[in-house]
Amino acid sequence: IDSPIAGDQVAEVNLPASANPNSPYAWPKERKILSTRVNRIDGPLKVSGRAKYSYDVKRPGLLYGRILRSPHPHARITSIDLAPALAMKGVKAAVTIAKPGGKVMYVGDEVAAVAAATEDQARDAARAIKVEYEVLPFLASVEQALRPEAPPVFDGGNVKASQTEEEGNLQAGFAAAAHVVEQTYNTQVQTHVSLETHGCVCEWEGEKLTAWVSTQAVHGTREGFATSLGIPQANVRVITEHMGGGFGSKFGPDVQGIACARLAKEAKAPVQLMLDRREEHLAAGNRPSAYAKIKAGVSADGMLTAFDAETWGTGGAGASSGFPLPYIYTFPNRRRVHKDVYINAGQQRAMRAPGHPQGCFITEMLMDELADRVKMDPIEFRIRNLPPQAPNAMWREYFKVGASKFGWDKRHATGDPAPGPIKRGMGCAANRWGGGGRGTQAQCEILPDGGVVVRCGTQDLGVGTRTLIAVIAAETLGLQVKDIKVEIGDSNYPFSGGSGGSTTAPAVSPAIRVTVSKALQELATRVAPAIGVPAAQVTASNGRVHARDAPSKGLSWADACKRLQTTPVSVNAAWEAGLSASGSSGVQFAEVSVDVETGVAKVDRILCVQDCGLIVNQLTAESQCIGGMIMGVGYALYEDRILDRNTAAQVNPNMEWYMVPGMSDIPKIDIMLMNQPERGVIGIGEPPTISTAAAIANAVANAIGVRVRSIPLTPQKVI
Ligand code: MOS
């Protein structure tokens, strides 16, 4: 991976500066560890299998929980009889989740749960629960739900129209158009496929609950348990030492977590309840589908003039399907009407940049079609139609820098004229995400033996949060990353919010910087007399605590800490403004090869140009981009929740038929991260996944000279 720090490469980018250079905690101008490539401090634990995930928590006397799920897409429950399950060998507890008289709304909806001594006993016992259903009419597809004769399945209707968005004058816009494009675009439902499935271990000690949960919000999950179980938050402790991904689907205890806590209470024993891969596909959330029927106009000189869209999508059983449209580019006269279509399928849940990949795919496909009509290069056309306000200058610059690095000038116009079945093409797309963070607290201890402990109630989805904390603490104290002990993933630690919306780095980094700086001030106050200068003139660097203007006048870190004797430094502090910001923008380029005899499309390479404020750790920031783009490759080419039209059951709730990219599907990836130290820390968990599918789909159209307006671009669609 070729990844220059782009400050060297991009001369004049008009950046909205956000960090406050006068903050007493301002990021250092000369950075020793910050912005370098630092390996994950928990990497060795993970690759050697010693890292403990929720599944690895095996408490003494542990029972195993299992959920009974509805086999029907829509039914009223007449009765639930737990007795046959409770009579079985090894079974210690059973609870109902749905209530008699209540409804199940999709295949996989939760009905009841059991806990038993072994996983097999629990599985058998769940099957033995006797449930009587009154089967009701159901909707298995968007097309079916939209028909006027569709049965009324959802209270208030199968379709919920939202407000019309309108701006400017459509009629005038179309009158000014030299060309008008009318097309329909659509995206599929993408299910959550975190490597680690949802689940937890729950253990009660009297009225106090400890839950080891795979969650991206330990404090939020504590609140969720307390609210659902009707107990004080102080009686709940949530621990997440390591987790294998969440992507927006793991913010709370969820139905299975509450069931697990109830089973543990009833059985008076710890219970583990982890979903299997099938349950994960059915009930752990998904990215809604999106459809857009669009009429758009462009003037002869390549300016967008009008945009009229009717959009819809499904978030499953009674959930919304919104997405931003048009995305990024400015259509001066526009109207959009959106409706949510409900079907009997698992509900949507936030998934990495919710809504943006759909809006980006639809808009960027349309942009290429319009550019073709006016016979303009797609990048020139895009730049011409960027919004008048920031970060327009960044997109313009990134399109130019990226195009030159990618070799965009070698792109042919439409349809690869090369002989033979393999056709190559290039495409591009832009992205935008907000994602500032705030409201995090932290604790820093400096111990008499020189040890440093930093505690924070954030969590590490797997992206490197622990390492980010160690990097900031080490930089601030003039120590090495290995000198810092980081403790996170526990609701007993100081408050931090959920790791969602790309908010973790901008929320956590300032809190750590402020807290560790204050701890250093405290140490300075304690050792200043020994150094012989006022505390305000004491600083730390290169493993020493010393006078700011005379580095030789001071103590080694170990000697300074020894002077703390029996009273360690212990400081609690919180996030402050002026050290982080929101807003990342980027562009991506893709090159593909398409075999027009088999319809198989392969992504050869992707270039990602993304800005991300002050880079804390170059390595893990790049990893966010790599992961985001690989997820985008899956969205473009493979992933698709397929429902059986006759039963509304998912036919591919596994990882054999619900395909995600494998190693051989992953293209060569180049990343240009734009280091912007003057902006402070920004999160980039989400932006890099937004524009990948759009760039790939545009590259496929460029390769074969025919536009497939629907993802995933499976061989049968391409051929
Ligand atoms: Mo995200 S979809 O806010 O984890």
Residues whose N, C-alpha, C, O or C-beta is under 5 A from the ligand:
A	BS01	MOS	F247 G248 A350 M351 R352 A353 P354 S499 G500 G501 S502
